[in-house]
């Protein structure tokens, strides 16, 4: 699997403004769904943190500029990991099932 090199295509202030705009957009979504009790997972900050921590581009393809457009293969894998982590953290059902599975695994095949 190849990935375009990690590059910052905007200045720090441009990036901060873009992040603030994304967060503002996320707030517009969060308000109505929060009042209805619908769970929400904002991905912008987590995806940006992942890209910076791993020095990868999570958006863009061979025929597009890095860090632009849809999530690429790396971005989709990162998003899956973020969602899985949140499900483990938020869902009591998943936590119980995971604990039961780990307990069975530790008991070994002779159980």
MOJO-V321421 format. One record per residue. RES is the residue in one letter. OMEGA is omega as a letter, one per 30 degrees, with the letter a starting at -180 (NA if undefined). Layout:
# MOJO-V321421
res=RES omega=OMEGA
res=RES omega=OMEGA
This chain:
# MOJO-V321421
res=X omega=l
res=X omega=l
res=X omega=l
res=X omega=l
res=X omega=l
res=X omega=l
res=X omega=l
res=X omega=a
res=X omega=l
res=X omega=l
res=X omega=l
res=X omega=a
res=X omega=l
res=X omega=a
res=X omega=l
res=X omega=l
res=X omega=l
res=X omega=l
res=X omega=l
res=X omega=l
res=X omega=l
res=X omega=l
res=X omega=l
res=X omega=l
res=X omega=l
res=X omega=l
res=X omega=l
res=X omega=l
res=X omega=a
res=X omega=a
res=X omega=a
res=X omega=a
res=X omega=l
res=X omega=a
res=X omega=l
res=X omega=l
res=X omega=l
res=X omega=l
res=X omega=a
res=X omega=l
res=X omega=l
res=X omega=a
res=X omega=a
res=X omega=a
res=X omega=a
res=X omega=l
res=X omega=l
res=X omega=l
res=X omega=l
res=X omega=a
res=X omega=a
res=X omega=a
res=X omega=a
res=X omega=l
res=X omega=l
res=X omega=l
res=X omega=l
res=X omega=l
res=X omega=l
res=X omega=a
res=X omega=a
res=X omega=a
res=X omega=l
res=X omega=l
res=X omega=l
res=X omega=l
res=X omega=l
res=X omega=l
res=X omega=a
res=X omega=l
res=X omega=l
res=X omega=a
res=X omega=l
res=X omega=l
res=X omega=l
res=X omega=l
res=X omega=l
res=X omega=l
res=X omega=l
res=X omega=l
res=X omega=l
res=X omega=a
res=X omega=l
res=X omega=l
res=X omega=l
res=X omega=l
res=X omega=l
res=X omega=a
res=X omega=a
res=X omega=a
res=X omega=l
res=X omega=l
res=X omega=a
res=X omega=l
res=X omega=l
res=X omega=a
res=X omega=l
res=X omega=l
res=X omega=l
res=X omega=l
res=X omega=l
res=X omega=l
res=X omega=l
res=X omega=l
res=X omega=l
res=X omega=a
res=X omega=l
res=X omega=a
res=X omega=a
res=X omega=a
res=X omega=NA
